[in-house]
Amino acid sequence: MARKSKSNLSELHPEENKDQIYENALAEIQSFELPLGTTLRSVYDDQPNAHQKFMEKLDACIRNHDREIEKMCNFHHQGFVDAITELLKVRADAEKLKVQVTDTNRRLQDAGKEVIAQTEEIIRCRVQQRNITTVVEKLQLCLPVLEMYSKLKEQMSVKRYYSALKTMEQLENLYLPRVSQYRFCQIMIENLPKLREEIKEISMSDLKDFLESIRKHSDRIGETAMKQAQQQKTFSTALQKQNNVNYGRNMHLGRNRILESKNEITLKRTFEDEDEHEEEVLTAQDLVDFSPVYRCLHIYSVLGDGETFENYYRKQRRKQARLVLQPQSSMHETVEGYRRYFSQIVGFFVVEDHILHVTQGLVTRTYTDELWNMALSKIIAVLRTHSSYCNDPDLVLELKNLIVVFADTLQGYGFPVNRLFDLLFEIRDQYNETLLKKWSGLFRDIFEADNYSPIPVANEEEYRIVISKFPFQDPELDKQSFPKKLPMSQSVPQIYMQVKEFIYASLKFSESLHRSSTEIDDMLRKSTNLLLTRTLSSCLQNLIKKPHIGLTELVQIIINTTHLEQACKYLEDFISNITNISQLTVHTARLYGLSTFKDARHAAEGEIYTKLNQKIDEFIQIADYDWTMSESDGRASGYLMDLINFLRSTFQVFTHLPGKVAQTACMSACQHLSMSLMQMLLDSELKQISMGAIQQFNLDVIQCELFASSEPVPGFQGDTLQLAFIDLRQLLDLFMVWDWSTYLADYGQATSKYLRVNPSTALTLLEKMKDSSKKNNIFAQFRKNDRDKQKLIETVVKQLRSLVNGMSQHT
């Protein structure tokens, strides 16, 4: 009932309720109590136009507040206006007071200026008096310090660094402590370490200049040291000769008197040249001023930093050593490149040796030995590399001489050089290789220029000239009168002389290597063997294989190699005379020239056989048989007669050859001719052969047999040479006689008349004749004799085929 009455009440006065709700909402908004959500939701209820009505109420409330604020401002504004009016009245009085105070201050200041000036003057004078007294006292105390510092500066300016260091010690220990309270003293104290560092830097700069100087002059120093070593060696050699002369004076006084006087003159000239060079040659001390290194070492030692200096010096010298040991890329092209390289290295180690002996501890023997071992390994590697590029034996020989002088020089300064002499043996092999290449070219030129004909000598003088170059002896030839011919060609004495020149050239490298005569003899024989077995043998083999070398030249080459082989014993005597080592010594090597020239002869003989066979093939190729001819021409073929004439003239040239060579060549030629003729008959491209062609071929074989029986080369026993054509003869006889019954009946027996005729060969030739008979006798079937012959051929063919098949089955 209550709810119903309340509802009815709101329905009776709805507008009044709404106004009351808006009033409550505005009161809550003005009270700033949060949250306002409930208040605002009560405003926006389900009534229409609730928002607009609320906003109207809100605007009316705002206008009421504005009227209240305006009333309050009007109430307080009159008091503010009155305060401003009173301030404007006080401003005029304040300005008057300010003018009066300023005037009073001015008059007071003018009255006190004179008093202030006099007071300040009195104060200044008393301060000056006190300062002067203090300054005099302090200057008397500071004057010695300044004098010592001035002295220090003067010593620095004249580069008396050691005295400057002593002055600094006095300043620090005696003078500066008395005036340590002054700022200039503190500056001095701060400057003294800087001066010490400056002295160290200056001395280090001098050391760097010194290092640069010795780097620039190392080649001159090294060149000087190497010259002195050469002069010392020359002097020692001359003195040794003089002693040898004096030792043998009593035993050979008469014979050696002239030699002694010559040696005395030579020794005197050597001494004079030595004196002259001593005046000209400068030492390392003359070329380089070592005072910077002494001074720098002393200064660093005084400063207690000697170890740092030693380490720096050694480090820099190691760097310079690496630069010195680095060769130029083109060093191997000229001897001057090697000379400069060696001079720089010698100069470097001469300086180090000097430093070692004149300083205490800067470098040690251990340090120099270590540096030398490092350098020696690099030097050996460089020389191995660059010497391999040298193709000129003269340059290699110059390099060897430089290495010897280089080693002797450094050995004189106490450095071990055994590895360098070991390296020389490696370079010796390289030298021998370059010599072999050079002599290979010389041998080729000699062979190219040779005419391969016996040497003509018109008189005794020409004969003596040849004999002086080559040891030739022939009693039978000596009995002949001039003009005459020596059996060898011009290349033989030239080759012999070039071999001797090679031995001389190889000997040059062995000098000054500190080796015994036995070792030198062994080296000469080994290098000569290489020349004979490799270089000369290769040149001979290449010469023999050249296409323009004919049979005549090959014959002469065989004769030449025979005489060169006989001359090998004279070459052994020549080497023994040079080295004074007897050939009877157990360890003496022998020359291998015998095998070299034998191999060359065998190659030439084989080439003769080959060229003969090639020539025979050329004649065979021009053969032009009419294989279908009905009858023979009654005479041998022209090509064959030309071939036989060629063989006769060729074998006449072989008269100077050893008998077995000529016989072997002749037998080889006949066998090749027989085989070529047999292949011509059995050629697969040849399909038909007539009996007339067989008869013509038989005439050619008869000429071959006549040539063989004429003994074109002496020395054959019986009909040995004719046996080369026995296969052809038996085959042709079988076809010429047509004795097939005998062949078939006796086949396989040792006493067979046609033992050398192979059934397959006979079958091949018979089938070609069979095909020819069929083609040429078109009407043979109408003639009884021809039919019988054809049947006989077919029967023989069948029997031969059965033999051939039986042989193949048996095989």
Secondary structure, DSSP 8 states (H G I E B T S, - for coil): -HHHHHHHHHHH-HHHHHHHHHHHHHHHHHTT-S--HHHHHHHSSSSTTHHHHHHHHHHHHHHHHHHHHHHHHHHHHHHHHHHHHHHHHHHHHHHHHHHHHHHHHHHHHHHHHHHHHHHHHHHHHHHHHHHHHHHHHHHHHHHHHHHHHHHHHHHHHTT-HHHHHHHHHHIIIIIGGGGTTSHHHHHHHHHHHHHHHHHHHHHHHHHHHHHHHHHHHHHHHHHHHHHHHHHHHHHHHHHHHHHHHHHTTTTSHHHHHHHHHHHHHHHHHHHHHHHHHHHH---HHHHS--HHHHHHHHHHHHTT-HHHHHHHHHHHHHHHHHHHHS--TTGGG-HHHHHHHHHHHHHHHHHHHHHHHHSSSSS-HHHHHHHHHHHHHHHHHHHHHHHTT---HHHHHHHHHHHHHHHHHHHHTT---HHHHHHHHHHHHHHHHHHHHHHHHHHHHHHHH---S-EEE-SHHHHHHHHHHS----HHHHHS-SSEEESS-THHHHHHHHHHHHHHHHHHHHTTS---HHHHHHHHHHHHHHIIIIIIHHHHHHHHH-TT--HHHHHHHHHHHHHHHHTHHHHHHHHHHHHT--TTSTT-----HHHHHHHHHHHHHHHHHHHHHHHHHHHHHT----TT-SS--SS--HHHHHHHHHHHHHHHHGGGS-HHHHHHHHHHHHHHHHHHHHHHHT-TT-----HHHHHHHHHHHHHHHHHHHT-SSTT--TTTGGGGGHHHHHHHHHHHHT-HHHHHHHTT-TT-TTTT--HHHHHHHHHHHHHHHHHH-TTGGG-HHHHHHHHHHHHHHHHHHHHHHHHHHH-
